[in-house]
Amino acid sequence: MIASRRTLLVTGASSGFGREIAREALVRGYAVVATARNPDSLHHLFEEGDGDLLALHLDVSKADTIDAAIKGACQRFGRIDVLVNNAGLGFVGSIEECSQDEVEMLFDINFNGCVRMIQAVLPMMRSRGDGMIVNMSSRAGVAAVGGCGLYAATKFALEGMSEALKQELEPLGIDVMLIEPGAFRTDYAVRSLVAAARIIDDYRETSGMMRERIPTSHGMQPGDPVLAAKAILDAIENPHRPFRLVLGADAALALTDVLERRIDEIRQWREISVSVDRASS
């Protein structure tokens, strides 16, 4: 059991952000617990990690695999200092096209899975009075786009939960950070994207366009996940880290625009907003 260095556990480490975060953490001397539903997909990391890497099976939708992975990580490295909640799915389809089963499936992975992981690691972090939770959100967690509303809803939920979690954990010495990436050259558009089974022709020019646009953008996105991983680890190691780390010029532009429009709208309607308060007696 090794407890002399920081241990980082990342979910969904077989590809994309998860893989690059695991690689960068290994380069920086972390003990890394890389997890995936299929641990055989993690073999490409072993050459880089050697004894610093533990690859484990973990399905965020199944509590028993979470418990087993946490136990295995602690047996090998003694502790978990940083949890990176990266596992998730993309989803495209209009709200009307989404079945209730699809809604429940996506929330169970993208939101409930994060909550399960957080609840599993917090007891050990609270007992030590330190630790860090990193939740992978998205620009869609702030600025939703038609055709991806269900995916955005899972990320909006993650953002709200993370805001409250940060307030709950800061007095206990545990930090929380959200990552809000834009479009990156991961396999999101290929392996990690699910489309609503139902297709309604009236949405052909809206969500239908998104069904076509996302897969065809694969390999053309501006963001580099290797550079993103470096930025994420830099933030993790920075005592003055932000709560929300926006990644990618497209995300920075989109989120600045949507937040400015929200502020403008609040100011425009402020007189009405404050007019509904009961007058002071």
SEDRENSE-348504 format. One record per residue: residue in one letter; z, x, y of N, C-alpha, C in turn. Coordinates in steps of 0.1 Angstrom, whole numbers, padded with zeros to 4 digits, always signed. Example, Ala and Ser with C-alpha at 12.3 -4.5 7.8 and 13.67 -1.06 7.14 Angstrom:
<rs>
A+0078+0132-0057+0078+0123-0045+0078+0132-0033/S+0071+0128-0022+0071+0137-0011+0079+0129+0000/
</rs>
This chain:
<rs>
M+0000+0008-0012+0000+0000+0000+0000+0009+0012/I-0010+0006+0022-0011+0014+0034-0007+0006+0046/A+0002+0010+0054+0006+0002+0065+0007+0011+0078/S+0000+0022+0078+0001+0032+0089-0010+0030+0099/R-0019+0020+0097-0030+0018+0106-0033+0003+0107/R-0040-0001+0117-0043-0015+0119-0052-0020+0109/T-0050-0032+0104-0058-0039+0094-0065-0051+0100/L-0078-0051+0099-0086-0062+0104-0092-0070+0093/L-0090-0083+0093-0096-0092+0083-0107-0100+0090/V-0119-0100+0084-0130-0108+0090-0136-0117+0080/T-0138-0129+0083-0144-0139+0074-0159-0139+0077/G-0167-0143+0067-0182-0143+0068-0187-0130+0071/A-0183-0120+0063-0187-0106+0066-0199-0101+0059/S-0206-0110+0052-0218-0106+0044-0230-0103+0053/S-0230-0108+0065-0242-0106+0074-0238-0108+0089/G-0247-0106+0098-0246-0110+0112-0234-0103+0118/F-0227-0111+0127-0216-0106+0135-0205-0100+0125/G-0202-0108+0115-0191-0104+0106-0194-0090+0100/R-0206-0088+0095-0209-0075+0089-0208-0064+0099/E-0213-0066+0111-0213-0055+0121-0199-0053+0127/I-0191-0063+0127-0177-0061+0132-0169-0053+0121/A-0172-0056+0108-0165-0048+0098-0170-0034+0098/R-0182-0031+0100-0188-0018+0101-0182-0010+0113/E-0181-0016+0124-0176-0010+0136-0161-0007+0135/A-0154-0016+0129-0140-0014+0127-0137-0002+0117/L-0145-0001+0107-0144+0010+0098-0146+0024+0105/V-0156+0024+0114-0159+0036+0121-0148+0040+0130/R-0140+0030+0135-0129+0032+0144-0116+0035+0137/G-0116+0035+0124-0104+0039+0116-0096+0027+0112/Y-0100+0015+0113-0093+0004+0108-0093+0003+0093/A-0083-0003+0087-0084-0008+0073-0091-0021+0075/V-0101-0024+0067-0109-0036+0069-0109-0044+0056/V-0105-0057+0058-0107-0067+0047-0119-0075+0050/A-0130-0073+0043-0142-0080+0045-0143-0091+0035/T-0145-0104+0040-0145-0115+0030-0157-0123+0031/A-0161-0129+0020-0173-0138+0020-0171-0147+0008/R-0179-0158+0008-0179-0167-0004-0184-0160-0016/N-0194-0150-0014-0199-0142-0025-0196-0128-0022/P-0185-0123-0028-0181-0109-0025-0191-0098-0030/D-0200-0102-0039-0211-0093-0043-0220-0089-0031/S-0221-0098-0021-0229-0096-0010-0223-0086+0000/L-0211-0081-0003-0205-0071+0006-0206-0057+0001/H-0214-0055-0010-0215-0041-0016-0221-0031-0006/H-0229-0036+0004-0235-0027+0013-0225-0020+0022/L-0213-0026+0023-0202-0020+0031-0194-0009+0024/F-0195-0009+0011-0186+0000+0004-0189+0015+0007/E-0202+0018+0009-0205+0032+0011-0199+0037+0024/E-0198+0028+0034-0192+0032+0047-0177+0032+0047/G-0171+0023+0039-0157+0021+0040-0148+0029+0030/D-0153+0031+0018-0146+0038+0008-0132+0032+0006/G-0122+0040+0007-0108+0035+0005-0103+0026+0016/D-0110+0026+0028-0105+0018+0039-0110+0004+0039/L-0118+0001+0029-0124-0013+0028-0120-0020+0016/L-0116-0033+0018-0113-0042+0006-0122-0054+0008/A-0131-0056-0002-0140-0068-0002-0135-0078-0011/L-0133-0091-0005-0127-0101-0013-0135-0114-0012/H-0133-0123-0022-0139-0136-0022-0130-0145-0013/L-0136-0152-0004-0128-0162+0005-0138-0172+0009/D-0134-0185+0007-0142-0196+0011-0132-0204+0021/V-0136-0204+0034-0126-0210+0043-0124-0225+0041/S-0132-0231+0033-0130-0246+0030-0120-0248+0018/K-0116-0237+0012-0107-0238+0000-0094-0230+0002/A-0083-0237+0003-0070-0230+0007-0066-0220-0004/D-0069-0223-0017-0065-0213-0027-0072-0200-0025/T-0084-0199-0021-0091-0186-0019-0085-0179-0007/I-0081-0187+0003-0075-0181+0015-0062-0174+0011/D-0054-0181+0004-0041-0176+0000-0042-0163-0009/A-0052-0164-0018-0055-0152-0027-0059-0140-0019/A-0068-0143-0009-0073-0131+0000-0062-0125+0008/I-0054-0134+0014-0043-0129+0022-0033-0120+0013/K-0030-0125+0002-0022-0118-0008-0028-0105-0011/G-0041-0105-0015-0047-0092-0018-0048-0082-0007/A-0050-0087+0005-0050-0078+0017-0037-0072+0019/C-0026-0080+0018-0013-0074+0020-0008-0065+0009/Q-0013-0068-0003-0009-0058-0014-0016-0045-0012/R-0028-0045-0007-0036-0033-0005-0032-0025+0008/F-0031-0032+0019-0029-0026+0032-0015-0029+0039/G-0008-0038+0033+0006-0040+0038+0007-0051+0048/R-0004-0054+0056-0003-0063+0067-0017-0067+0072/I-0018-0077+0080-0030-0080+0087-0027-0081+0102/D-0033-0072+0110-0031-0071+0124-0040-0080+0132/V-0053-0080+0128-0063-0087+0135-0071-0096+0126/L-0071-0109+0129-0079-0119+0121-0091-0122+0130/V-0103-0120+0124-0116-0124+0131-0122-0136+0123/N-0121-0148+0129-0126-0160+0123-0141-0161+0127/N-0149-0156+0118-0164-0155+0120-0172-0165+0111/A-0167-0168+0100-0174-0177+0090-0178-0190+0097/G-0190-0195+0095-0194-0207+0101-0209-0210+0098/L-0213-0223+0101-0226-0227+0099-0232-0233+0112/G-0245-0231+0114-0252-0238+0125-0257-0251+0120/F-0260-0260+0129-0265-0273+0125-0274-0279+0136/V-0285-0284+0132-0295-0290+0141-0298-0304+0137/G-0299-0313+0147-0302-0327+0145-0295-0335+0156/S-0301-0347+0159-0295-0355+0169-0283-0361+0164/I-0274-0366+0172-0262-0373+0168-0264-0385+0159/E-0274-0393+0162-0277-0404+0154-0282-0400+0140/E-0289-0389+0139-0294-0385+0126-0283-0379+0117/C-0272-0375+0122-0261-0369+0114-0254-0379+0106/S-0253-0377+0093-0245-0385+0084-0230-0382+0085/Q-0221-0391+0081-0207-0388+0082-0204-0376+0072/D-0210-0375+0061-0208-0364+0052-0211-0351+0059/E-0222-0350+0067-0226-0338+0074-0216-0335+0085/V-0211-0345+0092-0201-0343+0102-0189-0336+0096/E-0184-0342+0085-0172-0337+0079-0174-0323+0073/M-0185-0321+0067-0188-0307+0061-0188-0297+0072/L-0194-0300+0084-0195-0289+0094-0182-0287+0101/F-0174-0298+0103-0161-0296+0109-0152-0289+0099/D-0153-0291+0086-0144-0285+0077-0146-0270+0076/I-0159-0265+0078-0161-0251+0078-0159-0245+0092/N-0165-0250+0102-0164-0244+0116-0151-0245+0123/F-0144-0256+0120-0131-0258+0127-0119-0258+0118/N-0119-0266+0107-0108-0267+0098-0106-0253+0091/G-0117-0247+0088-0116-0233+0082-0108-0223+0090/C-0111-0224+0103-0104-0215+0113-0089-0218+0113/V-0086-0231+0114-0072-0235+0114-0065-0230+0101/R-0071-0232+0090-0065-0227+0077-0062-0212+0078/M-0072-0205+0082-0070-0190+0083-0059-0187+0092/I-0058-0193+0104-0048-0190+0114-0034-0193+0108/Q-0033-0205+0102-0020-0209+0096-0016-0199+0085/A-0025-0194+0078-0022-0185+0067-0017-0171+0072/V-0022-0166+0083-0018-0153+0088-0006-0153+0098/L-0004-0164+0104+0007-0165+0115+0021-0162+0110/P+0025-0166+0098+0039-0163+0094+0042-0148+0094/M+0032-0139+0089+0035-0125+0089+0034-0119+0103/M+0025-0125+0111+0024-0120+0125+0036-0123+0133/R+0041-0135+0131+0054-0139+0138+0066-0131+0134/S+0066-0128+0121+0078-0120+0116+0078-0106+0122/R+0066-0101+0126+0065-0087+0132+0066-0088+0147/G+0062-0100+0153+0061-0101+0167+0049-0095+0173/D+0038-0094+0165+0025-0089+0171+0014-0093+0162/G+0002-0092+0167-0010-0096+0160-0020-0102+0169/M-0032-0104+0164-0043-0109+0172-0052-0118+0164/I-0056-0130+0170-0065-0139+0165-0078-0139+0173/V-0089-0136+0167-0102-0136+0174-0111-0147+0168/N-0114-0157+0176-0122-0169+0171-0136-0168+0177/M-0146-0168+0168-0160-0167+0172-0165-0181+0175/S-0166-0183+0188-0171-0195+0194-0186-0194+0196/S-0191-0199+0208-0206-0198+0211-0208-0203+0225/R-0219-0199+0231-0222-0205+0244-0222-0221+0242/A-0225-0225+0230-0225-0240+0227-0211-0246+0228/G-0201-0237+0228-0188-0242+0229-0184-0246+0243/V-0193-0242+0253-0191-0245+0267-0202-0254+0272/A-0214-0251+0268-0226-0258+0273-0234-0263+0261/A-0233-0276+0258-0239-0282+0246-0254-0284+0250/V-0262-0284+0239-0277-0286+0240-0281-0298+0231/G-0289-0307+0236-0294-0318+0228-0300-0313+0215/G-0297-0319+0204-0303-0314+0191-0293-0306+0184/C-0283-0301+0191-0272-0292+0185-0258-0298+0188/G-0257-0311+0190-0245-0316+0195-0234-0316+0185/L-0237-0317+0172-0226-0317+0162-0221-0302+0161/Y-0229-0292+0161-0225-0278+0161-0216-0276+0174/A-0221-0280+0185-0214-0278+0198-0200-0285+0197/A-0199-0296+0191-0186-0303+0190-0176-0295+0182/T-0181-0288+0171-0171-0280+0164-0167-0268+0172/K-0175-0263+0181-0171-0251+0189-0163-0256+0201/F-0166-0268+0207-0157-0273+0217-0143-0275+0212/A-0142-0280+0199-0129-0282+0193-0122-0269+0191/L-0130-0259+0187-0124-0245+0185-0119-0240+0198/E-0126-0242+0209-0122-0237+0222-0109-0244+0227/G-0108-0257+0225-0096-0264+0229-0084-0260+0221/M-0086-0259+0208-0075-0254+0200-0070-0240+0203/S-0080-0231+0206-0077-0218+0210-0069-0216+0223/E-0072-0225+0232-0065-0225+0245-0050-0228+0243/A-0048-0239+0235-0034-0242+0232-0027-0231+0224/L-0035-0226+0214-0029-0216+0205-0024-0204+0213/K-0032-0200+0223-0029-0188+0231-0016-0190+0238/Q-0014-0202+0244-0001-0206+0251+0011-0206+0241/E+0008-0210+0229+0019-0211+0219+0023-0197+0214/L+0013-0188+0213+0016-0175+0206+0019-0164+0216/E+0015-0165+0228+0018-0154+0238+0033-0150+0239/P+0042-0160+0239+0056-0156+0240+0061-0150+0227/L+0053-0150+0216+0057-0145+0203+0051-0131+0201/G+0043-0126+0211+0037-0113+0210+0024-0113+0203/I+0017-0124+0201+0005-0126+0194-0006-0130+0204/D-0017-0124+0204-0028-0127+0214-0039-0135+0207/V-0047-0142+0215-0058-0150+0210-0070-0147+0220/M-0082-0145+0214-0094-0143+0221-0106-0151+0216/L-0114-0157+0224-0126-0164+0220-0138-0155+0224/I-0148-0155+0214-0160-0148+0217-0171-0159+0218/E-0179-0158+0229-0189-0168+0232-0203-0161+0233/P-0209-0159+0221-0222-0153+0221-0234-0163+0225/G-0244-0157+0230-0257-0164+0232-0265-0162+0219/A-0278-0160+0222-0288-0159+0210-0288-0144+0206/F-0285-0142+0193-0284-0128+0188-0293-0127+0175/R-0297-0115+0172-0306-0113+0160-0298-0112+0148/T-0291-0123+0144-0284-0124+0132-0292-0133+0123/D-0287-0137+0111-0294-0146+0102-0291-0160+0105/Y-0285-0163+0116-0281-0177+0120-0292-0187+0118/A-0304-0183+0122-0315-0193+0121-0322-0194+0107/V-0317-0186+0098-0323-0186+0085-0312-0190+0074/R-0303-0182+0072-0293-0184+0061-0282-0194+0065/S-0279-0194+0078-0267-0201+0083-0269-0214+0090/L-0282-0219+0090-0285-0231+0097-0288-0242+0088/V-0282-0254+0090-0284-0266+0083-0290-0276+0092/A-0299-0284+0087-0305-0295+0095-0301-0308+0089/A-0300-0318+0098-0296-0332+0094-0307-0336+0084/A-0303-0343+0073-0313-0347+0063-0321-0359+0069/R-0315-0367+0077-0322-0378+0082-0331-0374+0094/I-0343-0379+0096-0351-0376+0107-0356-0389+0113/I-0353-0391+0126-0357-0403+0134-0368-0399+0143/D-0380-0405+0142-0392-0401+0150-0390-0401+0165/D-0381-0410+0169-0379-0412+0184-0373-0399+0190/Y-0367-0390+0182-0361-0378+0187-0371-0366+0185/R-0383-0369+0183-0393-0358+0180-0394-0348+0191/E-0393-0353+0204-0394-0344+0215-0381-0338+0220/T-0370-0341+0214-0357-0335+0217-0351-0327+0206/S-0344-0334+0197-0338-0327+0186-0349-0322+0176/G-0360-0329+0176-0371-0325+0167-0376-0311+0172/M-0377-0309+0185-0381-0296+0190-0372-0285+0186/M-0359-0288+0186-0349-0278+0183-0350-0275+0168/R-0353-0284+0159-0355-0282+0145-0366-0271+0143/E-0376-0271+0152-0387-0262+0151-0384-0249+0158/R-0378-0250+0169-0376-0238+0178-0366-0228+0172/I-0355-0233+0167-0345-0223+0162-0350-0214+0151/P-0356-0220+0140-0360-0211+0129-0371-0201+0134/T-0380-0206+0143-0391-0198+0147-0387-0187+0157/S-0374-0188+0162-0369-0178+0171-0363-0166+0164/H-0362-0167+0150-0356-0156+0142-0363-0143+0144/G-0355-0133+0148-0360-0120+0150-0365-0117+0164/M-0364-0127+0172-0369-0126+0186-0358-0128+0196/Q-0346-0130+0192-0334-0133+0201-0331-0120+0208/P-0326-0121+0220-0324-0109+0228-0312-0101+0224/G-0302-0107+0218-0289-0101+0216-0289-0092+0204/D-0282-0080+0205-0281-0070+0194-0267-0072+0188/P-0266-0076+0175-0252-0078+0169-0245-0065+0168/V-0252-0053+0167-0245-0040+0166-0238-0038+0179/L-0244-0040+0190-0238-0038+0203-0227-0048+0206/A-0229-0060+0201-0219-0071+0202-0206-0067+0195/A-0208-0061+0183-0196-0057+0175-0188-0046+0183/K-0195-0037+0189-0189-0026+0197-0181-0033+0209/A-0187-0042+0215-0181-0049+0227-0169-0057+0222/I-0169-0063+0211-0158-0071+0206-0146-0061+0202/L-0149-0050+0195-0138-0041+0192-0133-0034+0205/D-0142-0032+0215-0137-0026+0227-0127-0036+0234/A-0130-0049+0233-0121-0059+0239-0108-0060+0231/I-0109-0060+0218-0097-0061+0210-0087-0049+0213/E-0093-0038+0216-0085-0026+0219-0080-0024+0233/N-0085-0033+0242-0082-0033+0256-0070-0041+0259/P-0059-0035+0265-0047-0044+0268-0050-0054+0279/H-0061-0053+0286-0064-0062+0297-0076-0071+0293/R-0078-0073+0280-0089-0081+0274-0090-0095+0280/P-0102-0101+0281-0103-0114+0286-0099-0124+0275/F-0096-0136+0278-0094-0147+0268-0108-0151+0263/R-0117-0152+0271-0131-0156+0267-0140-0144+0270/L-0147-0139+0260-0156-0128+0261-0170-0134+0259/V-0178-0135+0270-0192-0140+0269-0201-0128+0265/L-0210-0130+0256-0219-0119+0251-0233-0124+0252/G-0241-0116+0259-0255-0118+0261-0258-0124+0275/A-0269-0118+0281-0273-0123+0294-0276-0138+0294/D-0282-0143+0283-0285-0157+0283-0273-0165+0284/A-0262-0161+0276-0250-0169+0276-0243-0168+0290/A-0243-0156+0296-0237-0154+0309-0243-0163+0320/L-0257-0164+0319-0264-0172+0329-0261-0187+0326/A-0262-0191+0314-0261-0205+0310-0246-0210+0314/L-0236-0202+0310-0223-0206+0312-0219-0206+0327/T-0224-0196+0334-0221-0196+0349-0227-0209+0355/D-0239-0212+0351-0246-0224+0357-0239-0237+0353/V-0235-0239+0341-0228-0251+0337-0215-0253+0344/L-0207-0242+0345-0194-0242+0351-0195-0245+0366/E-0205-0239+0373-0207-0241+0387-0210-0256+0389/R-0219-0261+0380-0223-0275+0382-0211-0285+0380/R-0202-0281+0371-0190-0289+0369-0181-0289+0381/I-0179-0277+0387-0171-0276+0399-0177-0284+0410/D-0190-0283+0412-0197-0290+0422-0195-0305+0421/E-0196-0310+0408-0194-0324+0406-0180-0329+0408/I-0170-0321+0405-0156-0324+0407-0154-0325+0422/R-0159-0316+0430-0157-0316+0444-0164-0328+0450/Q-0176-0331+0445-0184-0342+0451-0176-0356+0449/W-0169-0357+0438-0162-0369+0434-0147-0369+0436/R-0143-0358+0443-0128-0356+0444-0122-0368+0452/E-0128-0373+0462-0122-0384+0469-0119-0396+0460/I-0128-0399+0451-0126-0410+0442-0116-0406+0432/S-0116-0393+0427-0106-0389+0417-0092-0390+0422/V-0089-0387+0434-0076-0387+0439-0072-0401+0444/S-0081-0410+0446-0078-0423+0451-0071-0432+0441/V-0071-0429+0429-0066-0438+0419-0051-0435+0416/D-0045-0425+0422-0031-0422+0421-0022-0432+0428/R-0011-0436+0422-0002-0445+0429+0004-0439+0441/A+0004-0446+0452+0009-0441+0464+0024-0438+0463/S+0029-0427+0470+0043-0423+0469+0051-0433+0476/S+0063-0436+0470+0071-0446+0476+0080-0440+0487/
</rs>
